[in-house]
């Protein structure tokens, strides 16, 4: 397994914090290599705009040319399937860029959950029962929360080959996995 790509600079975070670029990366995770023309068809946009977004993603190392083709028929692929964003910084620019990226990702996840809720009856009972939303409250130390985060990331990456090698079992569908954990402000009683 390759080491995850660590993003710590504001410029790269700002480049990624765009809904079209996040959507492009999702399409590429699902469909593999993609041209600007095909991306435009998938996302309902112009090939020129998709080309510009793909070139921006390439400039910051999120995608790379796959070889072959020219212009808008040139194929692109994901450069890394494991990218970690670290916006913990005394630099307010890094913190703001990390917040903007996080909010974009959360909005995308929320929109996809709303779509699932409105269309889930179109799926088999098996898929409906397999889907989940888990929510709990517990008490953790910072080191315990960090360890839990590592465990969740490891669990999510268990099926990474289904993106990287496109080895998907029959009947597999794309599934959004999202998790977050953060401290809550204490109550008046200190709990």
SETORMAR-816569 format. One record per atom (N, C-alpha, C): residue number from 1; residue in one letter; x, z, y. Coordinates in steps of 0.02 Angstrom, whole numbers. Layout:
<nodes>
NODE|NUM|A|X|Z|Y
...
</nodes>
This chain:
<nodes>
NODE|1|X|42|0|-59
NODE|1|X|0|0|0
NODE|1|X|45|0|62
NODE|2|X|28|-43|110
NODE|2|X|67|-46|171
NODE|2|X|48|12|217
NODE|3|X|94|30|260
NODE|3|X|81|83|309
NODE|3|X|28|58|359
NODE|4|X|-16|103|381
NODE|4|X|-65|82|431
NODE|4|X|-32|65|498
NODE|5|X|-62|18|532
NODE|5|X|-38|0|599
NODE|5|X|-65|54|647
NODE|6|X|-20|83|686
NODE|6|X|-38|136|733
NODE|6|X|-43|106|804
NODE|7|X|-100|114|835
NODE|7|X|-110|91|904
NODE|7|X|-112|152|950
NODE|8|X|-66|153|998
NODE|8|X|-62|210|1043
NODE|8|X|-61|190|1117
NODE|9|X|-63|125|1130
NODE|9|X|-58|104|1200
NODE|9|X|-125|79|1227
NODE|10|X|-136|93|1291
NODE|10|X|-199|78|1324
NODE|10|X|-215|3|1325
NODE|11|X|-165|-38|1336
NODE|11|X|-177|-110|1341
NODE|11|X|-205|-139|1276
NODE|12|X|-176|-119|1220
NODE|12|X|-200|-144|1155
NODE|12|X|-270|-117|1140
NODE|13|X|-281|-54|1157
NODE|13|X|-348|-25|1146
NODE|13|X|-400|-62|1188
NODE|14|X|-384|-76|1251
NODE|14|X|-431|-112|1294
NODE|14|X|-445|-182|1267
NODE|15|X|-393|-214|1240
NODE|15|X|-402|-282|1212
NODE|15|X|-451|-281|1154
NODE|16|X|-451|-228|1115
NODE|16|X|-496|-223|1057
NODE|16|X|-566|-199|1077
NODE|17|X|-572|-163|1132
NODE|17|X|-635|-132|1152
NODE|17|X|-683|-182|1182
NODE|18|X|-697|-235|1147
NODE|18|X|-743|-287|1170
NODE|18|X|-790|-303|1113
NODE|19|X|-856|-303|1125
NODE|19|X|-903|-314|1070
NODE|19|X|-892|-379|1032
NODE|20|X|-874|-432|1066
NODE|20|X|-863|-496|1032
NODE|20|X|-803|-492|986
NODE|21|X|-750|-459|1009
NODE|21|X|-689|-454|968
NODE|21|X|-701|-410|906
NODE|22|X|-739|-356|915
NODE|22|X|-756|-315|858
NODE|22|X|-799|-354|808
NODE|23|X|-846|-393|834
NODE|23|X|-889|-435|791
NODE|23|X|-847|-487|754
NODE|24|X|-800|-518|789
NODE|24|X|-755|-567|758
NODE|24|X|-717|-536|699
NODE|25|X|-689|-477|710
NODE|25|X|-652|-444|656
NODE|25|X|-698|-428|597
NODE|26|X|-759|-408|610
NODE|26|X|-807|-396|556
NODE|26|X|-821|-460|517
NODE|27|X|-831|-515|552
NODE|27|X|-843|-580|518
NODE|27|X|-783|-598|475
NODE|28|X|-723|-587|501
NODE|28|X|-663|-605|463
NODE|28|X|-653|-559|402
NODE|29|X|-672|-496|408
NODE|29|X|-668|-451|350
NODE|29|X|-716|-474|296
NODE|30|X|-772|-501|316
NODE|30|X|-822|-523|268
NODE|30|X|-807|-592|240
NODE|31|X|-789|-639|284
NODE|31|X|-783|-709|263
NODE|31|X|-711|-733|254
NODE|32|X|-662|-692|272
NODE|32|X|-592|-713|266
NODE|32|X|-572|-756|325
NODE|33|X|-530|-805|312
NODE|33|X|-506|-849|366
NODE|33|X|-564|-882|401
NODE|34|X|-556|-891|467
NODE|34|X|-610|-921|506
NODE|34|X|-581|-962|563
NODE|35|X|-615|-1015|580
NODE|35|X|-596|-1056|638
NODE|35|X|-639|-1035|697
NODE|36|X|-619|-1054|757
NODE|36|X|-660|-1040|816
NODE|36|X|-728|-1073|811
NODE|37|X|-730|-1132|782
NODE|37|X|-794|-1167|775
NODE|37|X|-840|-1129|727
NODE|38|X|-814|-1107|670
NODE|38|X|-854|-1069|622
NODE|38|X|-875|-1001|652
NODE|39|X|-829|-969|689
NODE|39|X|-845|-905|721
NODE|39|X|-902|-914|771
NODE|40|X|-901|-970|807
NODE|40|X|-954|-984|856
NODE|40|X|-1021|-991|821
NODE|41|X|-1022|-1024|762
NODE|41|X|-1083|-1031|724
NODE|41|X|-1108|-962|699
NODE|42|X|-1061|-921|676
NODE|42|X|-1079|-855|649
NODE|42|X|-1106|-808|703
NODE|43|X|-1076|-812|763
NODE|43|X|-1092|-763|815
NODE|43|X|-1135|-792|871
NODE|44|X|-1155|-855|865
NODE|44|X|-1199|-885|915
NODE|44|X|-1166|-891|983
NODE|45|X|-1105|-914|985
NODE|45|X|-1067|-921|1047
NODE|45|X|-1034|-989|1047
NODE|46|X|-996|-1003|1099
NODE|46|X|-963|-1068|1102
NODE|46|X|-895|-1065|1067
NODE|47|X|-872|-1122|1038
NODE|47|X|-806|-1123|1007
NODE|47|X|-751|-1106|1057
NODE|48|X|-758|-1128|1119
NODE|48|X|-707|-1112|1170
NODE|48|X|-701|-1038|1181
NODE|49|X|-757|-1003|1186
NODE|49|X|-755|-931|1196
NODE|49|X|-726|-896|1134
NODE|50|X|-745|-919|1075
NODE|50|X|-718|-889|1014
NODE|50|X|-642|-901|1009
NODE|51|X|-620|-960|1029
NODE|51|X|-548|-975|1029
NODE|51|X|-511|-927|1075
NODE|52|X|-539|-915|1134
NODE|52|X|-508|-870|1181
NODE|52|X|-504|-799|1153
NODE|53|X|-558|-775|1122
NODE|53|X|-558|-707|1093
NODE|53|X|-509|-703|1033
NODE|54|X|-506|-755|992
NODE|54|X|-459|-755|936
NODE|54|X|-387|-754|962
NODE|55|X|-373|-791|1014
NODE|55|X|-305|-791|1042
NODE|55|X|-289|-723|1073
NODE|56|X|-338|-691|1103
NODE|56|X|-326|-623|1130
NODE|56|X|-312|-575|1073
NODE|57|X|-352|-578|1020
NODE|57|X|-339|-534|963
NODE|57|X|-270|-548|933
NODE|58|X|-249|-610|931
NODE|58|X|-183|-628|906
NODE|58|X|-128|-600|951
NODE|59|X|-138|-605|1016
NODE|59|X|-88|-580|1064
NODE|59|X|-73|-506|1052
NODE|60|X|-123|-468|1030
NODE|60|X|-114|-397|1019
NODE|60|X|-106|-379|945
NODE|61|X|-96|-430|903
NODE|61|X|-78|-418|833
NODE|61|X|-134|-402|785
NODE|62|X|-196|-414|804
NODE|62|X|-252|-400|760
NODE|62|X|-267|-458|712
NODE|63|X|-254|-519|734
NODE|63|X|-263|-578|691
NODE|63|X|-200|-621|697
NODE|64|X|-195|-669|651
NODE|64|X|-139|-716|653
NODE|64|X|-162|-783|627
NODE|65|X|-126|-835|646
NODE|65|X|-143|-901|621
NODE|65|X|-131|-904|547
NODE|66|X|-177|-936|511
NODE|66|X|-173|-941|438
NODE|66|X|-136|-1004|416
NODE|67|X|-123|-1049|463
NODE|67|X|-88|-1111|447
NODE|67|X|-137|-1168|435
NODE|68|X|-118|-1227|457
NODE|68|X|-161|-1285|449
NODE|68|X|-211|-1290|506
NODE|69|X|-235|-1350|518
NODE|69|X|-284|-1361|571
NODE|69|X|-253|-1359|640
NODE|70|X|-291|-1385|688
NODE|70|X|-267|-1386|757
NODE|70|X|-325|-1367|802
NODE|71|X|-308|-1342|860
NODE|71|X|-358|-1326|910
NODE|71|X|-410|-1277|883
NODE|72|X|-474|-1294|893
NODE|72|X|-528|-1249|872
NODE|72|X|-542|-1252|797
NODE|73|X|-509|-1299|762
NODE|73|X|-517|-1302|689
NODE|73|X|-458|-1267|654
NODE|74|X|-418|-1231|692
NODE|74|X|-361|-1194|666
NODE|74|X|-387|-1129|635
NODE|75|X|-371|-1114|572
NODE|75|X|-396|-1052|541
NODE|75|X|-355|-991|562
NODE|76|X|-390|-935|567
NODE|76|X|-360|-870|584
NODE|76|X|-377|-821|528
NODE|77|X|-335|-770|520
NODE|77|X|-348|-717|471
NODE|77|X|-330|-649|502
NODE|78|X|-356|-598|471
NODE|78|X|-341|-529|493
NODE|78|X|-268|-514|479
NODE|79|X|-234|-482|525
NODE|79|X|-164|-466|516
NODE|79|X|-153|-401|478
NODE|80|X|-198|-353|486
NODE|80|X|-192|-289|452
NODE|80|X|-261|-260|438
NODE|81|X|-272|-236|377
NODE|81|X|-338|-208|361
NODE|81|X|-340|-133|374
NODE|82|X|-284|-103|392
NODE|82|X|-282|-31|405
NODE|82|X|-250|-18|473
NODE|83|X|-293|-12|523
NODE|83|X|-270|1|591
NODE|83|X|-297|68|613
NODE|84|X|-255|110|639
NODE|84|X|-275|176|663
NODE|84|X|-263|180|738
NODE|85|X|-312|205|774
NODE|85|X|-308|214|846
NODE|85|X|-293|287|861
NODE|86|X|-243|299|901
NODE|86|X|-226|367|921
NODE|86|X|-225|369|997
NODE|87|X|-278|395|1027
NODE|87|X|-284|398|1099
NODE|87|X|-271|468|1126
NODE|88|X|-241|511|1085
NODE|88|X|-224|578|1108
NODE|88|X|-161|571|1151
NODE|89|X|-169|583|1215
NODE|89|X|-115|571|1262
NODE|89|X|-127|608|1327
NODE|90|X|-73|626|1360
NODE|90|X|-77|654|1427
NODE|90|X|-90|599|1479
NODE|91|X|-81|537|1457
NODE|91|X|-92|479|1502
NODE|91|X|-166|466|1507
NODE|92|X|-196|474|1567
NODE|92|X|-268|463|1573
NODE|92|X|-289|391|1556
NODE|93|X|-245|342|1565
NODE|93|X|-261|273|1548
NODE|93|X|-270|264|1473
NODE|94|X|-227|296|1435
NODE|94|X|-232|292|1361
NODE|94|X|-296|327|1338
NODE|95|X|-309|386|1366
NODE|95|X|-369|423|1347
NODE|95|X|-432|383|1364
NODE|96|X|-435|352|1423
NODE|96|X|-493|313|1444
NODE|96|X|-502|252|1400
NODE|97|X|-446|218|1383
NODE|97|X|-450|159|1340
NODE|97|X|-474|178|1270
NODE|98|X|-450|235|1245
NODE|98|X|-473|259|1180
NODE|98|X|-546|277|1180
NODE|99|X|-569|307|1235
NODE|99|X|-640|324|1241
NODE|99|X|-683|260|1242
NODE|100|X|-661|210|1280
NODE|100|X|-698|147|1284
NODE|100|X|-703|113|1216
NODE|101|X|-648|112|1179
NODE|101|X|-647|82|1113
NODE|101|X|-692|121|1065
NODE|102|X|-687|187|1067
NODE|102|X|-729|229|1023
NODE|102|X|-803|217|1037
NODE|103|X|-822|214|1101
NODE|103|X|-892|202|1118
NODE|103|X|-916|134|1095
NODE|104|X|-873|82|1099
NODE|104|X|-892|16|1074
NODE|104|X|-903|17|999
NODE|105|X|-859|51|962
NODE|105|X|-866|55|890
NODE|105|X|-929|94|871
NODE|106|X|-940|150|905
NODE|106|X|-1000|190|891
NODE|106|X|-1064|151|906
NODE|107|X|-1064|113|960
NODE|107|X|-1123|73|977
NODE|107|X|-1136|20|924
NODE|108|X|-1083|-11|900
NODE|108|X|-1090|-62|847
NODE|108|X|-1117|-30|783
NODE|109|X|-1090|28|765
NODE|109|X|-1114|63|706
NODE|109|X|-1188|83|714
NODE|110|X|-1206|107|772
NODE|110|X|-1275|129|785
NODE|110|X|-1323|69|781
NODE|111|X|-1302|12|809
NODE|111|X|-1344|-48|807
NODE|111|X|-1353|-71|734
NODE|112|X|-1300|-68|695
NODE|112|X|-1306|-88|625
NODE|112|X|-1349|-40|585
NODE|113|X|-1347|24|602
NODE|113|X|-1391|72|568
NODE|113|X|-1464|60|587
NODE|114|X|-1477|44|651
NODE|114|X|-1545|28|671
NODE|114|X|-1570|-34|635
NODE|115|X|-1526|-84|627
NODE|115|X|-1545|-145|591
NODE|115|X|-1561|-129|518
NODE|116|X|-1519|-87|486
NODE|116|X|-1532|-67|417
NODE|116|X|-1600|-34|411
NODE|117|X|-1615|13|456
NODE|117|X|-1678|48|452
NODE|117|X|-1738|2|460
NODE|118|X|-1730|-50|500
NODE|118|X|-1786|-96|511
NODE|118|X|-1793|-148|455
NODE|119|X|-1741|-157|415
NODE|119|X|-1744|-209|363
NODE|119|X|-1735|-182|292
NODE|120|X|-1726|-117|283
NODE|120|X|-1709|-91|217
NODE|120|X|-1761|-106|164
NODE|121|X|-1823|-114|182
NODE|121|X|-1874|-129|132
NODE|121|X|-1867|-200|104
NODE|122|X|-1826|-240|136
NODE|122|X|-1811|-307|110
NODE|122|X|-1759|-304|54
NODE|123|X|-1728|-246|44
NODE|123|X|-1678|-237|-9
NODE|123|X|-1710|-205|-70
NODE|124|X|-1676|-211|-126
NODE|124|X|-1702|-181|-188
NODE|124|X|-1704|-105|-181
NODE|125|X|-1745|-74|-224
NODE|125|X|-1749|-1|-226
NODE|125|X|-1680|28|-240
NODE|126|X|-1642|-6|-282
NODE|126|X|-1575|17|-300
NODE|126|X|-1531|23|-237
NODE|127|X|-1532|-28|-194
NODE|127|X|-1493|-26|-132
NODE|127|X|-1521|28|-84
NODE|128|X|-1586|33|-81
NODE|128|X|-1615|83|-36
NODE|128|X|-1596|154|-57
NODE|129|X|-1596|166|-122
NODE|129|X|-1578|233|-147
NODE|129|X|-1503|246|-142
NODE|130|X|-1462|193|-145
NODE|130|X|-1390|201|-142
NODE|130|X|-1366|215|-70
NODE|131|X|-1402|191|-21
NODE|131|X|-1381|203|48
NODE|131|X|-1386|277|64
NODE|132|X|-1347|299|113
NODE|132|X|-1347|371|128
NODE|132|X|-1331|383|201
NODE|133|X|-1351|440|223
NODE|133|X|-1331|468|287
NODE|133|X|-1319|542|273
NODE|134|X|-1260|565|286
NODE|134|X|-1243|635|272
NODE|134|X|-1225|668|338
NODE|135|X|-1251|728|347
NODE|135|X|-1239|763|409
NODE|135|X|-1238|838|393
NODE|136|X|-1187|873|415
NODE|136|X|-1183|944|401
NODE|136|X|-1147|980|457
NODE|137|X|-1147|1044|455
NODE|137|X|-1110|1086|501
NODE|137|X|-1069|1134|459
NODE|138|X|-1006|1142|476
NODE|138|X|-963|1189|441
NODE|138|X|-913|1217|491
NODE|139|X|-869|1260|470
NODE|139|X|-817|1289|512
NODE|139|X|-750|1270|482
NODE|140|X|-708|1238|522
NODE|140|X|-642|1215|500
NODE|140|X|-589|1232|552
NODE|141|X|-528|1237|529
NODE|141|X|-471|1242|574
NODE|141|X|-450|1170|592
NODE|142|X|-409|1162|644
NODE|142|X|-385|1093|659
NODE|142|X|-349|1061|600
NODE|143|X|-309|1099|564
NODE|143|X|-273|1070|507
NODE|143|X|-321|1051|450
NODE|144|X|-373|1090|440
NODE|144|X|-423|1073|389
NODE|144|X|-462|1010|409
NODE|145|X|-479|1004|473
NODE|145|X|-515|944|496
NODE|145|X|-470|883|488
NODE|146|X|-406|889|505
NODE|146|X|-358|834|496
NODE|146|X|-353|813|423
NODE|147|X|-350|863|378
NODE|147|X|-346|847|306
NODE|147|X|-410|813|282
NODE|148|X|-467|837|306
NODE|148|X|-530|805|288
NODE|148|X|-532|733|313
NODE|149|X|-508|721|373
NODE|149|X|-504|653|400
NODE|149|X|-461|609|355
NODE|150|X|-403|634|334
NODE|150|X|-359|596|289
NODE|150|X|-395|580|224
NODE|151|X|-432|628|197
NODE|151|X|-468|618|134
NODE|151|X|-521|563|142
NODE|152|X|-558|565|198
NODE|152|X|-611|515|209
NODE|152|X|-580|446|216
NODE|153|X|-525|440|254
NODE|153|X|-492|375|262
NODE|153|X|-468|350|194
NODE|154|X|-438|393|154
NODE|154|X|-415|374|87
NODE|154|X|-473|349|44
NODE|155|X|-529|385|48
NODE|155|X|-588|365|10
NODE|155|X|-614|297|34
NODE|156|X|-617|286|99
NODE|156|X|-640|222|127
NODE|156|X|-594|164|106
NODE|157|X|-529|178|100
NODE|157|X|-481|125|83
NODE|157|X|-477|111|8
NODE|158|X|-514|149|-31
NODE|158|X|-512|140|-104
NODE|158|X|-529|68|-123
NODE|159|X|-572|36|-86
NODE|159|X|-593|-33|-103
NODE|159|X|-565|-85|-54
NODE|160|X|-507|-70|-26
NODE|160|X|-475|-115|22
NODE|160|X|-462|-185|-7
NODE|161|X|-447|-190|-71
NODE|161|X|-433|-255|-102
NODE|161|X|-493|-302|-96
NODE|162|X|-552|-276|-86
NODE|162|X|-611|-318|-80
NODE|162|X|-611|-355|-13
NODE|163|X|-572|-331|34
NODE|163|X|-562|-366|98
NODE|163|X|-498|-408|92
NODE|164|X|-443|-376|73
NODE|164|X|-379|-410|71
NODE|164|X|-376|-467|21
NODE|165|X|-398|-455|-41
NODE|165|X|-393|-504|-94
NODE|165|X|-459|-539|-108
NODE|166|X|-511|-517|-72
NODE|166|X|-577|-546|-80
NODE|166|X|-600|-543|-152
NODE|167|X|-580|-489|-188
NODE|167|X|-602|-478|-257
NODE|167|X|-662|-432|-255
NODE|168|X|-721|-462|-260
NODE|168|X|-783|-425|-254
NODE|168|X|-824|-432|-318
NODE|169|X|-847|-376|-345
NODE|169|X|-888|-382|-406
NODE|169|X|-955|-415|-391
NODE|170|X|-982|-445|-443
NODE|170|X|-1047|-477|-436
NODE|170|X|-1098|-425|-413
NODE|171|X|-1140|-445|-366
NODE|171|X|-1191|-400|-340
NODE|171|X|-1169|-357|-281
NODE|172|X|-1104|-362|-262
NODE|172|X|-1079|-322|-206
NODE|172|X|-1104|-352|-140
NODE|173|X|-1123|-310|-95
NODE|173|X|-1142|-330|-27
NODE|173|X|-1096|-296|23
NODE|174|X|-1089|-323|83
NODE|174|X|-1050|-287|133
NODE|174|X|-1085|-221|151
NODE|175|X|-1047|-168|155
NODE|175|X|-1075|-101|169
NODE|175|X|-1035|-71|227
NODE|176|X|-1070|-47|277
NODE|176|X|-1038|-12|333
NODE|176|X|-1027|61|314
NODE|177|X|-965|83|317
NODE|177|X|-948|153|307
NODE|177|X|-923|180|373
NODE|178|X|-951|235|396
NODE|178|X|-929|266|458
NODE|178|X|-930|341|449
NODE|179|X|-883|374|479
NODE|179|X|-881|447|476
NODE|179|X|-849|472|540
NODE|180|X|-869|531|561
NODE|180|X|-835|564|616
NODE|180|X|-842|638|608
NODE|181|X|-797|674|636
NODE|181|X|-798|746|636
NODE|181|X|-767|771|700
NODE|182|X|-799|818|733
NODE|182|X|-772|844|795
NODE|182|X|-799|914|807
NODE|183|X|-762|955|846
NODE|183|X|-787|1022|860
NODE|183|X|-847|1020|906
NODE|184|X|-889|1070|900
NODE|184|X|-947|1079|944
NODE|184|X|-932|1136|992
NODE|185|X|-962|1135|1051
NODE|185|X|-953|1192|1096
NODE|185|X|-983|1254|1064
NODE|186|X|-951|1312|1072
NODE|186|X|-978|1372|1042
NODE|186|X|-1045|1393|1074
NODE|187|X|-1085|1428|1035
NODE|187|X|-1147|1456|1062
NODE|187|X|-1129|1516|1107
NODE|188|X|-1178|1544|1140
NODE|188|X|-1166|1603|1182
NODE|188|X|-1137|1661|1142
NODE|189|X|-1156|1664|1077
NODE|189|X|-1131|1717|1033
NODE|189|X|-1060|1703|1008
NODE|190|X|-1034|1645|1026
NODE|190|X|-965|1627|1004
NODE|190|X|-962|1592|938
NODE|191|X|-1018|1571|912
NODE|191|X|-1020|1535|847
NODE|191|X|-1024|1461|857
</nodes>
